[in-house]
Amino acid sequence: MNNTFNIQRFGLLLRRQWLEFGKIYLVSLAVLLGIFIAFYGYNTYEYIFEYEKSGQLQDGHRVLNFRIPVFAITGIIFGTLVSSTYFSHLGQKPKAVIDLMIPASTFEKFLGGVLFTALLATVSYLVLFYLTDLLFVMKVRSFFEEVTKTAVTDENRMEFFFTENNPDDFKVLYFIPFGITSIFLFGSIYFNRFHYIKTAISVMLFSGLWTLIIVKAGQWLFDGRIPKEINESLFNGKNDVEWMMSLLIVTLTLIFWGLTYLRLKEKEV
């Protein structure tokens, strides 16, 4: 039997992890759904109530403009919370001993963490948000069509979230969830206590330091200097920015996953 990876053994590990991790995960999804329904329900009710009160319809796009901040903020909080709790029990000796004695390889345990935090959490969040958005926007659109007796057009701007905000317009968005969850997954195994708080503080400090270095370096390199010539063939605007940012996020993700694997291996030793 392969000591690094065995599909049957890995399946049993995922089943065991789901029994332990699944309850917290499902409760988190229920809370998340409640938040979505609260925001969509309030704004849908306000849209209908304002019409019944004034006899005039509000701009559909303005009614739905809460979606981007809700999507971004709740997505970050949900992903980081799930990732920050996955290996957190390894900071408690009794639970850590039991977990480390599970007959599975270090790679299988690490891979299970990646699947639960990066893939399952991200996909379930997107599906939940998509379905909520679909139902409530259809409600607003049907109310508009019933009142005005006209179809919804581009002028009304009552588009579904992933139609109006297509990730293909900025492909970096595909990699951001993996980067964020990889950092907090590492934090869950690196810190023994207060995993989420310590990881969040570390991210803020590192981001602030990195921004300061970039700004100072830019000032040192370019202040007082006038470019003589710009070779447009070397820089293709938005496409090059997307490519460089994607490469940076993928590299950081792989680094943090690698550090998580090494830390897990240290725990087992």
N, C-alpha and C positions, 0 to 999 in steps of 0.2 A: 504493500500500500504506500502511496506517495505521502511522505511526511510533510510536504509543503502545501499541497492542495489535493483534496479528494472531494468530488462533487456530492457524494452521498453524505459524507461527514459534514460538509459545508451546509447542505440542506438541513441537517439535524441542528446545526448551530443556529441557523437563521430561525428555525422553529422555536428553539429555546429562547433566543433573544427577543422574539416577538411576544412570547408569553410574559416576559419580564418588562419589555420596553413598550409593548403595544398598548397597554392600558393608558399609560401617560400620553402616548402619542394620539390615541383616539380622543381622549379628553381635550387635548390641545386643539385638535381639529374641530371639536364641538364648540369650543370657545371662539375659535377663529370664525366659524360659520356664524355664530351669534353676532360677532363684530361686523361682519359683512352685511348681515340682514339688518342690523341696527342702522348702519350708514345708508344703505340703499333704501330701506323702508322709510326712514325719516325724509330723505330727499324726494322720494316718489310721492309720499303723502303731501309734502309741501307743494310739489308741482300741481297736484290735483286740487289741494285746498286753495291755493292762490287763484286758480281758474274759477272755482266755485264762488270765491269771494269777490273777485274783480271782473270776471267775465273775459279776461285776457290771458292767453297762454304765455308762459315764460319761454325764453330761449332754451331749447333742449340741451344745447351744449353747456350752457352755464349751470343748469341743474345737475349735470353729470360731471362737473369739473373737479369734484372731490376724489375721483377715482385714482388719479396718478399718485397723490400723496398717501392715500390709504393703501394702495397696492405696494408702494415702495416701503413704507414704514412697517406695516404689518408683516410684509414678506421678510424684511431683515430681522425683525424681532422673532418671528416664528422660526426661521432657519437657524438663527444663532442660539435660541433657547434649546431647540431639539439637539443641535450639535454639541452644545455645552453640557448636556446631561448624559450623553451616551456613555462615556468612560468615567463619569464622575464617581461611580461607586468604587473605583480602584484606589481612591484616596482614603477609603475606610478599610482597615485591615481585615476584619472578619469577612466582608463581602469580597474583598480583593482576593483573598486566599481561595474562596470557593470558585470565583470566576477564573482565576489563573489555573485551577486544576481541571477545568473543562477539557475533555480529550479532543482538542482541535489545535491546529497550528497557529502560530502568531500571525501568519499571512491571512489565514481564514478569518481570524477575529478582526484584523484590521480591515479586510475587504468587507466584512459584514457592517462595520462602522461606516464605511464609505457609502455602501448601498442604502443604509437606513437614513443617513444624514444628508448626503448629497443628492441621491437619486429619488428615493421614496418621498422625502420631505418636499423637495422641489416640485416633483410631478404632482403630488397630491395637493399642494398649495395652488398650483396653476389651474388644476382641474376644478377645485373648489371655487376659486375666484371666477373662472370662466363660466361655470354653471350659474353662479349667483348673478353675475353681470348679464348673462343671457336672459334669465327669467325676468329680472326687473326692467331691463331696457326694452324687452318685448312688451312689458306692461305699459311703460311710458309711451312707446310707439303706437300701441293699439289705442290708448286713450287719446293721443293726438289725432290719429286718423278718424276716430269716432266723432270727435268734436268738430274737426275742420272739414271732414269728408274728403280729405286729400291725402295722398300718399306721402310718406316721409321722404324728403329729398336731401341733397347735400347741404342745402341752405339751412335746413333745420338742425343739422349736426347731431342727430341722435344715433350715432354709430356705436356699435359694440366696441368694447375696450380694445380687444386685440385686432380689430379692424382699423380703428383710429390710431392706435399705437403699435404698429407692426414692428416686431423685433428685428426684422430684416433691414429696417432703415438704419439700425446701429447694432451691428452684429456682436459687439462687445457684451451686450446684455445677456447673450447666451452663456457666457463664461463667468459672469459676476457671482451667481449663486454658488457655484463650486468654489470660487475663491473665498467667499465669506464663510461658508460652512467648514472649509478646510482649516481656517484659522481657529475657529471656536472648537472644532473637534480636537485639535492639538491642545488647546487650552484646557479641555476637559480631562486630559490625561497628564498634562504637565503640572497643573496646580492641584494641590491636595484638598483645598477648601476654597469656597467662594469663587468657583471656576468662572462663572459668567462675569462677575464684577471685575475680577482681576484681568480677564482676557479683554474686556471692553476698555478698561483703563489703559492696558498695554497698547491696544490698537490706536487709541486716541493719541497717546504720547508718541508712538512711532510715526503716525500719520502727520502729526504736527511737526516733528523733527525732520521728516522727509520733505515736507512742504517747504520748511525753512531753508533746508539745504538747496532745494531746486531753485527757490527764489533768489537766494544769495548767489548761487552759481550763475544764474541768468544775468543778474546785475553785474557781476564781475566780468562776465564774458562779453556782454553786449552794451553796457552803458557807455555812452560817449563814442560809440563806433557806428559808422554808417555803412551798410552793405553796398558794395559796388555793383554786384550783379547777382541775380537770382536765377538759378538754373531750374526751371520748372519741370524738366524731365526727371530730376532727382526726387521731386516731392509731388505726390499726386493728391494733395489735399486730404479730403475725408477718408479715402480708401487707405492711405498710408497711416493715418492716425488710428483707424480701426485695427489695422494689422498690427501696429506696434503695441497698442493697448491690450489687444487680445493675447499677443505673445507674452507680455508682461504678466497678465493675470494667470495664464496657463502655467508659466514658470513658477510663480509664487504658489499656486495651488499644488503643483507637484512637489515643491520644496516642503510645504507644510504637511502634506501627506507622508512624505518620506520621514520627516521628523516625528510624526505621530507613530509610524511603524517602528522606528528606532526606540522611541520612548516605551512603547508597548513591549518590545523585546527586552528592554532593561528591567521592566517591572517583573517579567517572567523569570529573569535570571535572579 
